[in-house]
C-alpha cells in the first residue's frame, strides 16, 4: 500500500468520485485501466481527449506518433438504417507508429491476404470472415482513428507490390443493413487522400 498520498488527499479523491457518480466497481476498473499514463498526460496538459460523440471519448493523443483508441465504444454506422451485427474489442488500445510499421498494444499490425485472393481472385465475404475467425482483427473504431490521424498510417498501406490500391478491411466490426446484407468498412487511398467506406458482402467483397 502506498504511503505517498495523505488520507486527506484520498478522501478528496473519494469525494470527487462520488460527486461524479462513480460506483465502487468503477474505481476498481480505474485501477485496472491499462492507460493510466494517458490519463495523467491529460491532467498535465500533455495530451488531449478527442470526443466524437457527446458522451463518449474515442481517441486520446499521447504524442505525435501515439494515440489511445477506445475499442469498446459504439462504432459509427456506415449508413442510415444499419445496425451493428458484431463488434470485437473492449477497453483502450495504444496505437503507435514506429519506423518498421504500425503497432497496437505492442503487436505489429500485419495485413492479411488470403491465398485464395492471389492472382487478382475474389473471395466472398463470409468465406474470408471464416478464414479470419482465429486471427486478430481490427475494429471500425481503429479505422476512424486512422482516418482522423492519417500521419499514423503506414506508407505501404496505400498500394500493393503491383501498384494497385489496397483496401484495408476492418473485420472487427460487422454491420447489417435493413435488408439483411452484411457490411464491413474499409480504408483506402485514392486521389491523394484517404477515404473510408462501407462495402456489402453481396458485392462479393
N, C-alpha and C positions, 0 to 999 in steps of 0.2 A: 504494500500500500504506500502510495507516495506521501511524503511529508513536505512537498514543495508548496502546496497550497494550504491556506489557513481555513479553519472551519467556517469563518465568516464568508470567505470567498465562495466556498462550496455551497453555503446557504443562499448566497446571492444568485448563484447559477441555478440552484434548485427552484428558487422563487421565479426566475425568468422563464425556466422551462414550464412551470405550472401556469404562469400567466399566458403563455403562448399555446396552451392546450396539450403539452407533452404528457404522455402516459408513461408509467414505469417501463413498459416494454419498449417504448420509443427511445428512452435513454439507453437501454441495453443495446438496441440496434445502432445507436450513435457510437457507442463504444466499439462495436464490431465493424463499423463502417470502414471500408477499405481505402478511403481517400481523405482522412482527417487532415493530412498535409495540405490538400487543396482547400479545405475549409479555413485552415489557418492562413493560407495565402490570400483568401478573400478578406478575412478580418484585417489583415495588414495592408490591404490595398495593392497587393501584388498580382491579383487575379480578379476576374470578374465572372459573374453568373449571367448567362445569356438566356433570358426567358423566351420561349416560343409559344407559350400559352399563358393565360392569365395567372394560373396557379401551379404551373409546372416548369421547373428548370431542367433543361435537357443537356446543356453544354456549359462547361467551365473551362476557360482558357487559363492554363497553368504557366505556359511560357510560349515563345514564338513557334516552337516545334512540338508542343504537347498540349493536348486537351483531355478533359474527362467527359465522358458521354453517359447519360442516364439510359441504360439499355432497357430498363423496365418501364419507362414512361410509355403511355399510349402512343402508338405511331400515327403519323399523319396518313390520312386515307388518300389513295391515288386518284379517286374521282367520286362525284356525288353518288350516293346510293351504295357505296362499297362498305363492307364491314370486315373486321379482322378475323380471319379464319385460324391463323396460327401466328404466335409471336414468341420467339425464343430469345431469352436473355432477361436478366434481372440485375439490380444493383448498378453501380457505376463502373465503367471501364476506362482505363488510362490508355489513350491513343498517342503514340509517339512516332514522329518521322525521324528515321536515322539515315545514315549515309547509304546503308545497304537495303533500305526498304521501310515498310510501314509495320509497326508493332502494336498489338492490342494486348494489354496486360502482360507485356513482356514476351509475347509469342509473335513471331513474324507471320504476317499475312501472306499466304501463298494462294494464288488464283488457281481454280480448278478447271481443267478442260478434260471432258470425258474422252476416252479413246474412241467412243462412238461418234464424236463430233469432229474427229480429224478428217482432213481432206475436204473441208467445206460441207460435211454432212450435218444434217439437222437431227435433233433429238427432242422427242416430245417432253413437255414439262414434267408430267407425272413420272416419267421414266428417270429423268435426271434427278428429281426430288428423291426418289427411292435410292438412287446411287449415292446421294449425299447424306443419307439417313444417319450414318455413323461417323460423319466428318463435321468439324467445327464450321459453322456458318455465321455470317454477319447479318444483323437485322437492319431494318429501314431507318432506325434512329442513327445508326452509323452512316448510312447513305446521306441523310440530311446534314449531318455534321460535316462530312467531307464536302458536300456541295457548298456549304457556308464557309468552309475553310479550304479552298482549293489548293492553297500552297502546301497542304499536307499530303496531297495525292501524288503517289509516285509517277514519275515521267513515263515509265513503261506500261502504265495502265491505259495510256492513250491509244496505242496501236500494238498489234501483234508483230511477230517476226516477218510477216509478209506485207506489213504496212497497212493492214486492214484495221478499221476501228474496233476497239474492244467494247463489248457490252458486259459490264460488271453487274451481275445479278446478286441481290441481297436476299438469299433464301431463308434467312431467319424470320422474315415476316411474309406471310401469305395472306392476301385479301381475297374476298369473294364478292362478285358483283350481284346486283339484284336478280340477274338471270341465272345465277348459279355458277358462272365461269370463274375460274381461279386466276389470280394475277400476282405476279412478283415484280417489284420495282427494280429498275436498273439505272446505272450511272454510265454515261458515255461522253466522249469528247468529239465535238464537231463544230466547224465554223469558228474555231479559235476559242471556244468556251466549253465548259462542262454543262451537261444537261441531265436531268433526272426524269425518268418516265416510268409508266406502268405498262405491262405487257400481258395480254391474256394468253393463257395456255392454249386456247382454241386456235391461236395463230401458229401453233407448232413450235413455240419457243421452248 
